[in-house]
């Protein structure tokens, strides 16, 4: 059994909730890894809002928003600079963004905010590794999640493009550190797609009749099965080469856990960390010619139709498409992918 000591910090919101990270810690411990972790948790937040607060930084210290693992006010920079009782530095920063990707890029400055947080982390932990956790959007129809699966498959390359932009900026600055990424939204979608295969514990738990009960508690937040699966995917990425050991989890059967572990392992193998599949120019082209329409169509079907009448939803969809279509086609700094 491995005898490893690791320390991780999580910058996130409800899709990187403490239950999931607790499970990851238990998995790590069962596999012989002593994982110490803490977090900055701010419900529904972007990376920028975790740095500046909901209404901007004002006089506050940056990254001093939200709560830590114990529910106390988070102080991220102090945590980055700290050392554990045994002198352990933070070796891994796990960070996620708001899940409405095109809006977050424009209004929350995902690219600049990710770079700033990474810079702050490696300043205090030069040997540390930042890992970007690509989130998922809400499921539009739990009885038939096929449209959501298609959306997440289309969104995954754009999340990878974001990390690619940050890494190319590091390269231009003559630095050797890089941000890794985990396409967790895609991992969730592929698991749901696999649930159509009969005769498996995954089918019994997540098949058509289940309406994804156990995976999600509503249309986006993780239930017991979802917590376990996301932790299993994180385990595969963060501790490559280690085999997951059995742990006990309420409402998740041992047989289902074994299948989820195996699926997470296959996903990590099939989607191993590498350079983004698309070049910078391909990213720009894909977003403006294909993904803007895909995002607006799916996002408005989930959000606007749930909160607006038919006329208002149609108008809002048209307005959003026009705005994003203009932004992501323009050749100036208003386009997050401009200059790449």
Secondary structure in CASP SS format (residue, H / E / C, confidence):
PFRMAT SS
TARGET T0000
AUTHOR 0000-0000-0000
METHOD secondary structure of the structure
MODEL  1
X C 1.00
X C 1.00
X C 1.00
X E 1.00
X E 1.00
X E 1.00
X E 1.00
X E 1.00
X E 1.00
X E 1.00
X E 1.00
X E 1.00
X C 1.00
X H 1.00
X H 1.00
X H 1.00
X C 1.00
X H 1.00
X H 1.00
X H 1.00
X H 1.00
X H 1.00
X H 1.00
X H 1.00
X H 1.00
X H 1.00
X H 1.00
X H 1.00
X H 1.00
X H 1.00
X C 1.00
X C 1.00
X E 1.00
X E 1.00
X E 1.00
X E 1.00
X E 1.00
X E 1.00
X E 1.00
X E 1.00
X E 1.00
X C 1.00
X C 1.00
X C 1.00
X C 1.00
X C 1.00
X H 1.00
X H 1.00
X H 1.00
X H 1.00
X H 1.00
X H 1.00
X C 1.00
X C 1.00
X C 1.00
X C 1.00
X C 1.00
X C 1.00
X C 1.00
X C 1.00
X C 1.00
X C 1.00
X C 1.00
X C 1.00
X C 1.00
X C 1.00
X E 1.00
X C 1.00
X C 1.00
X C 1.00
X C 1.00
X C 1.00
X E 1.00
X C 1.00
X C 1.00
X H 1.00
X H 1.00
X H 1.00
X H 1.00
X H 1.00
X H 1.00
X C 1.00
X C 1.00
X C 1.00
X C 1.00
X C 1.00
X C 1.00
X C 1.00
X C 1.00
X C 1.00
X C 1.00
X E 1.00
X E 1.00
X E 1.00
X E 1.00
X E 1.00
X C 1.00
X C 1.00
X C 1.00
X C 1.00
X H 1.00
X H 1.00
X H 1.00
X H 1.00
X H 1.00
X H 1.00
X H 1.00
X C 1.00
X C 1.00
X H 1.00
X H 1.00
X H 1.00
X H 1.00
X H 1.00
X H 1.00
X H 1.00
X H 1.00
X H 1.00
X H 1.00
X H 1.00
X H 1.00
X H 1.00
X H 1.00
X H 1.00
X C 1.00
X C 1.00
X C 1.00
X C 1.00
X E 1.00
X E 1.00
X E 1.00
X E 1.00
X E 1.00
X C 1.00
X C 1.00
X C 1.00
X C 1.00
X C 1.00
X C 1.00
X C 1.00
X C 1.00
X C 1.00
X C 1.00
X C 1.00
X C 1.00
X H 1.00
X H 1.00
X H 1.00
X H 1.00
X H 1.00
X H 1.00
X H 1.00
X H 1.00
X H 1.00
X H 1.00
X H 1.00
X H 1.00
X H 1.00
X H 1.00
X H 1.00
X H 1.00
X H 1.00
X H 1.00
X H 1.00
X H 1.00
X H 1.00
X H 1.00
X H 1.00
X H 1.00
X H 1.00
X H 1.00
X H 1.00
X C 1.00
X C 1.00
X C 1.00
X C 1.00
X C 1.00
X C 1.00
X E 1.00
X E 1.00
X E 1.00
X E 1.00
X C 1.00
X H 1.00
X H 1.00
X H 1.00
X H 1.00
X H 1.00
X H 1.00
X H 1.00
X H 1.00
X H 1.00
X H 1.00
X H 1.00
X C 1.00
X C 1.00
X C 1.00
X C 1.00
X C 1.00
X C 1.00
X H 1.00
X H 1.00
X H 1.00
X H 1.00
X H 1.00
X H 1.00
X C 1.00
X H 1.00
X H 1.00
X H 1.00
X C 1.00
X C 1.00
X E 1.00
X C 1.00
X C 1.00
X E 1.00
X C 1.00
X C 1.00
X C 1.00
X C 1.00
X C 1.00
X E 1.00
X C 1.00
X H 1.00
X H 1.00
X H 1.00
X H 1.00
X H 1.00
X H 1.00
X H 1.00
X H 1.00
X H 1.00
X H 1.00
X H 1.00
X H 1.00
X H 1.00
X H 1.00
X H 1.00
X C 1.00
X C 1.00
X C 1.00
X C 1.00
X C 1.00
X C 1.00
X C 1.00
X C 1.00
X C 1.00
X C 1.00
X E 1.00
X C 1.00
X C 1.00
X E 1.00
X C 1.00
X H 1.00
X H 1.00
X H 1.00
X H 1.00
X H 1.00
X H 1.00
X H 1.00
X H 1.00
X H 1.00
X H 1.00
X H 1.00
X H 1.00
X H 1.00
X H 1.00
X H 1.00
X H 1.00
X H 1.00
X C 1.00
X C 1.00
X C 1.00
X C 1.00
X C 1.00
X C 1.00
X C 1.00
X C 1.00
X C 1.00
X H 1.00
X H 1.00
X H 1.00
X H 1.00
X H 1.00
X H 1.00
X H 1.00
X H 1.00
X H 1.00
X H 1.00
X H 1.00
X H 1.00
X H 1.00
X H 1.00
X H 1.00
X H 1.00
X H 1.00
X H 1.00
X H 1.00
X H 1.00
X H 1.00
X H 1.00
X H 1.00
X C 1.00
X H 1.00
X H 1.00
X H 1.00
X H 1.00
X C 1.00
X C 1.00
X H 1.00
X H 1.00
X H 1.00
X H 1.00
X H 1.00
X H 1.00
X H 1.00
X H 1.00
X H 1.00
X H 1.00
X H 1.00
X H 1.00
X H 1.00
X H 1.00
X H 1.00
X H 1.00
X H 1.00
X H 1.00
X C 1.00
X C 1.00
X C 1.00
X C 1.00
X C 1.00
X C 1.00
X C 1.00
X C 1.00
X C 1.00
X C 1.00
X C 1.00
X C 1.00
X C 1.00
END
